[in-house]
């Protein structure tokens, strides 16, 4: 009976977990030929509304793709004081400075814009591997990049109490 209760509790926890990825990409095609323009739509998912400055670094293969530009959406343009995307060697770096109240306009999930690459050889869409994330609030302090939902946080705080209760009944 005790194991059954613990399993039921863990099943109830599953839907309350928070998102781990902040930025996702999608492309309109799976295969590109040399010289093709590769457009990756960039979506921000579950961003912490307290972010003032965001820096994200991805690794990619510059022998297959040449980074060209980032075109951000008009809503994002009006919600930022600074944005830039550039590459250094095999890294793609995004800097984004967000105005106070940006989440009121954009929400926590929004389309940032489109990264453009040029294919240098026949290949699938660029694979961007996250290597670094930095988010700062308006005072310059490090903060969590993604917003943690209140239920998930509450469950994490209650978990030790529940484990103690189960231990006591044993």
C-alpha positions as CSV (number, residue, x, y, z in Angstrom):
1,X,0.0,0.0,0.0
2,X,2.9,2.4,0.8
3,X,4.5,1.9,-2.5
4,X,1.2,2.4,-4.3
5,X,0.7,5.7,-2.5
6,X,4.2,6.9,-3.4
7,X,3.7,6.0,-7.0
8,X,0.4,7.8,-7.1
9,X,2.1,10.9,-5.7
10,X,4.9,10.8,-8.3
11,X,2.4,10.4,-11.1
12,X,0.6,13.6,-9.8
13,X,4.0,15.4,-9.8
14,X,4.7,14.7,-13.4
15,X,2.4,17.3,-15.1
16,X,3.6,20.0,-12.7
17,X,7.2,20.0,-13.9
18,X,8.5,23.2,-15.5
19,X,10.0,23.7,-19.0
20,X,13.8,23.3,-19.2
21,X,14.5,24.8,-22.7
22,X,14.2,28.5,-23.2
23,X,14.9,28.9,-26.9
24,X,13.8,26.4,-29.6
25,X,14.4,26.5,-33.4
26,X,12.4,25.3,-36.4
27,X,13.2,25.4,-40.1
28,X,10.9,25.0,-43.1
29,X,13.1,22.3,-44.7
30,X,15.1,19.3,-43.6
31,X,17.8,19.3,-46.3
32,X,19.8,22.2,-47.8
33,X,22.1,22.5,-50.8
34,X,25.3,24.6,-51.0
35,X,24.3,28.3,-51.4
36,X,20.8,27.8,-50.0
37,X,19.6,30.3,-47.4
38,X,18.7,28.5,-44.2
39,X,16.1,30.2,-42.0
40,X,15.6,29.1,-38.4
41,X,12.6,30.5,-36.6
42,X,13.5,31.2,-33.0
43,X,10.9,30.8,-30.3
44,X,11.4,31.8,-26.6
45,X,9.4,29.6,-24.3
46,X,8.7,30.3,-20.6
47,X,11.1,33.2,-20.2
48,X,11.5,34.7,-16.7
49,X,9.6,38.0,-16.8
50,X,12.4,39.6,-14.7
51,X,15.0,39.3,-17.4
52,X,16.6,42.6,-18.4
53,X,19.7,41.2,-20.2
54,X,20.0,37.8,-21.9
55,X,23.1,36.2,-23.4
56,X,22.8,32.8,-25.0
57,X,25.7,31.0,-26.7
58,X,25.3,28.0,-29.0
59,X,28.0,25.8,-30.7
60,X,27.5,25.0,-34.3
61,X,29.5,23.7,-37.3
62,X,30.8,26.7,-39.3
63,X,32.2,24.4,-42.0
64,X,28.6,23.5,-43.0
65,X,26.8,26.9,-42.4
66,X,27.8,30.5,-42.5
67,X,25.8,32.7,-40.1
68,X,24.3,35.7,-41.8
69,X,21.9,37.6,-39.5
70,X,19.1,37.7,-37.0
71,X,15.8,39.4,-38.0
72,X,13.7,40.0,-34.9
73,X,9.9,40.4,-34.9
74,X,8.4,43.9,-34.7
75,X,6.9,43.2,-31.2
76,X,10.3,42.2,-29.9
77,X,11.9,45.2,-31.6
78,X,9.6,47.5,-29.6
79,X,10.3,45.6,-26.4
80,X,14.1,45.7,-26.5
81,X,16.8,48.4,-25.9
82,X,19.5,46.2,-27.6
83,X,19.8,43.1,-29.6
84,X,22.6,41.5,-31.6
85,X,23.5,38.1,-32.9
86,X,27.0,37.2,-34.2
87,X,29.4,34.3,-34.5
88,X,32.9,33.9,-33.3
89,X,34.6,30.8,-34.7
90,X,32.2,27.9,-33.9
91,X,29.8,29.8,-31.6
92,X,26.7,31.7,-32.3
93,X,26.0,34.4,-29.7
94,X,22.7,36.2,-29.0
95,X,22.6,39.4,-26.8
96,X,19.1,40.7,-25.9
97,X,18.4,43.7,-23.7
98,X,14.7,43.8,-22.7
99,X,12.8,46.9,-21.7
100,X,10.9,46.9,-18.4
101,X,7.4,45.4,-18.9
102,X,8.4,43.4,-21.9
103,X,6.5,40.4,-20.6
104,X,3.3,42.5,-20.6
105,X,3.7,43.0,-24.4
106,X,5.3,39.7,-25.4
107,X,4.2,37.3,-22.8
108,X,6.6,34.6,-21.5
109,X,6.4,32.6,-24.8
110,X,7.0,34.5,-28.1
111,X,8.6,34.3,-31.5
112,X,11.9,36.2,-31.3
113,X,12.7,36.2,-35.0
114,X,14.6,34.3,-37.6
115,X,18.3,33.4,-37.7
116,X,19.6,33.2,-41.3
117,X,22.5,31.0,-42.4
118,X,24.0,30.1,-45.8
119,X,24.5,26.4,-46.4
120,X,28.2,25.7,-47.4
121,X,27.5,22.0,-48.3
122,X,24.5,19.7,-48.6
123,X,23.3,19.1,-45.1
124,X,20.4,19.1,-42.7
125,X,19.4,22.2,-40.8
126,X,22.1,23.6,-38.5
127,X,22.3,21.8,-35.1
128,X,22.8,24.4,-32.4
129,X,24.1,23.0,-29.1
130,X,23.5,25.3,-26.1
131,X,26.8,26.0,-24.4
132,X,26.0,29.0,-22.2
133,X,23.1,31.0,-20.8
134,X,23.2,34.2,-18.8
135,X,20.2,36.2,-17.6
136,X,20.4,39.3,-15.5
137,X,17.7,41.3,-13.8
138,X,17.6,45.1,-14.0
139,X,20.0,45.4,-11.0
140,X,22.6,43.2,-12.8
141,X,22.1,40.1,-10.6
142,X,22.0,36.6,-12.1
143,X,18.5,35.2,-12.3
144,X,17.0,31.9,-13.6
145,X,16.5,32.1,-17.4
146,X,13.2,30.3,-17.4
147,X,10.3,31.0,-15.1
148,X,9.6,28.2,-12.7
149,X,5.8,27.7,-12.3
150,X,4.4,28.2,-8.8
151,X,3.0,24.6,-8.5
152,X,6.3,23.0,-9.4
153,X,8.1,25.2,-6.9
154,X,5.5,24.4,-4.2
155,X,5.8,20.7,-4.9
156,X,9.6,20.9,-4.6
157,X,9.2,22.6,-1.2
158,X,6.6,20.0,0.0
159,X,8.5,16.9,-1.2
160,X,10.7,16.6,1.9
161,X,7.6,16.9,4.1
162,X,5.9,14.1,2.2
163,X,9.0,11.9,2.3
164,X,9.2,12.4,6.1
165,X,5.5,11.4,6.4
166,X,6.1,8.2,4.4
167,X,9.2,7.4,6.5
168,X,7.3,7.9,9.7
169,X,4.6,5.4,8.6
170,X,7.3,2.8,7.9
